[in-house]
Amino acid sequence: MTALDPVQDGAAGLVPEPGEAVRLPAIRVRIDPDEAARFLRETGGAGTGDFVPLTFPFRWLALPEIRGLILQLIGEGFLPVHEAQSFVYEKSLRIGAEYVLSVEIFRKENPSRLTLKMTVSTGEGEICAHLETTLRLVRLSAGTPS
């Protein structure tokens, strides 16, 4: 899950209205062989480490650019709870390959949610995958430890 020189520093200061999207600048990533093998092993898979698990791109939500924006958008007093995810592949991801992530985040109300849409492309612009993750935003009660 190595991020390679993001094009810009993210979307600091942007808080969308419900239904509007925040688009991050393109983020370059590389699929590290050891990380892919560890992810496969830790998620119950067995293999030689030359296979990129289909759910591996979920790890990219933890990249500082993406995670930081998620935390900014949920605000104080809310906990993001994973509600759903989908992965649609146009072509397989490869160990050691570099990709470009395009990320859009939408905030929705009633119930409060963040939906992240990510497109994974090659450096030449060939689309490899479309990912979508929904995070339900649960209000923490006053007595809940932070």
N, C-alpha and C positions, 0 to 999 in steps of 0.2 A: 504494500500500500504506500508506495513512495510517491509523493507529489513532486513533480519537477517544475521548477520556475513558473508559478502561476502568472498569467498574463498581467493581472492587476491584483490589488490587495483585497478584493472582495467587494461587498456592497455595504460597507459600514454606514450606519446612519439611516438606512432605508427600512421603513416599516410599512408594508403594503396595507391598503384597505382590504377588508374581506373580499375575496374573489379576484384581487389583483395579484400579479406575479412579481417577484423579485428575481432578476436573472443575474447570476454570478458571471464574472469574466471566465473565459475558458480556463480549465485547469488541466495540466498535463500530468499523467500518472504513468507508472511503469509497474508491471506485475512481476514482483520479485519471486524467484523460484522457491526460496525458503519460506516466504510468507504464504504462498499458495499451498505448499505442502503442509505447513503447520495448520492452515485453515481447514484443509481437507481432513487431516488427522483429528483435529479438535471437534469437527462436526460429524464424526463417526464414519468418515470415508476411509477407504484403503486404496493405496495406489502408489505409483512410483514417483510422484511429484512432478510429472510432466503434463498434468491435467489441471486446468483452471476450473474449480468447482463453479457450477452455474450461479450459486448465490454469493460468490466471492465479492462482486462489486458492492455488496451491502457494506463492506468494510470502508468504502470510500466516504460514507456518511460521517466517519470520524476524522476526516481530513480537517485541519484547522480552519480552512476557509468555509467549509460546509457546516461543521459543528458550531463554529462561532456564530454564523448567521442563524442557525436553528436556535441557539441559546438566546440570541438577541430578539428573535421574533416571538419566542414563547413568553418572555418577560418574567418578572418576579412572581412567585406564588403559584407557578404552574409546573407540572411534571409531564414531560412527553412520554406517552405510552405507545409502543409499537402496535398498530392496529391491523395493517395489511401491507403486503408488498407483491409486486409482480415483476417478472423478468421476461422480456421478449427478445429473442436473439435472431439477428439477421445472419451472423456468422460467429463462429467460436472465437473466444479470446485465447491468446497464446502466452505461454510463460515467457518472460523476458521482454515482451513487446511493450511499446509505449502507445498510449492512447490519449485522446482529448475528451474531457468531460464537459458537457454543456448542462447546466443545472438551472432549473426554475423552481421556485418555492412559492406556493399559494397558501394564503391563510383563509380558512373558512370558519364560519360561526354556526352555532345551533346544530350539532354540538361543535365546540371549538376544536379545530384540527389544522395541522400543517400537512400539505401534500407536496412531496418533492418529486419532480420529474427530471430524470437524468438520461441523456443520450451519450453513448460511448462510441467514439469514432476513431478511425486511424488518423495519423497525421496528414494523410492525403484527403481526408474528408469522407471516407467510406464508412457508413454507419454499420456498427457491429451489434449494438443492443440498445433497447429502450427499457428503463427501469422506472418504477413508480413505488414510492413508499408513503404510507399515511401514518402520521403520528397524532394520536388523540391527546389533546391538552386537558389534563385533569387539574382542577384547582386544588391546591393543598389547603387543608384547614389550618386555622390559627395554631392548633396544638401539634401540628405535624413538624417533626424536626427537619431542618434543612440540611 
